[in-house]
Amino acid sequence: MKRSTIVAARALVVMSIVGCNIVEVNARPVSYKLPDETAAFKPGSNLEIVQSNCTACHSADYIKTQPQGPKFKKDFWQAEVTKMIKVYGAPIEDEDVGRIVDYLSQTY
């Protein structure tokens, strides 16, 4: 084996040992208190399904920031729920999609 390869290998070993020690010193548990939830979903049919699916990723505040009005009904909410599943990977069961869309289109 060439001398330069041996020197490089030793340097790598030393750096990894030093690096591990730095991580051990700085790896302390961090704890913090989250603020209380200030937003809530509006009451409505299928509310429990919406809460159990949607709040895994975001608060009720997020729903309130979406466009509202007569043209933002079922088609709009169907597209939003589909986007949450396909783009963001929301683990929503197929049988819950329609109920979530119904709740959102009727309530918001």
C-alpha angles and dihedrals in degrees: 000000000000119000092237091055091051092048091049091049092050091048090052092051092049092048092050092050092048090045092052091052091051091051092049092052094048098039100096124146114260121209129186137163119244116221118254116269110262099183129070135186116253114255115264148124113305092016092140092055091050092048094048094048107032102040091060086080109018144009129255087261089074091061091052091056093060119101114275135196141083096304093053100072136115099333091049094049092044089056091047094050091045089051091051090054101040102033103030099029098238107182096229118155116235092241091057097052096079093046092050091048091048092051094048096045093047097042105036 
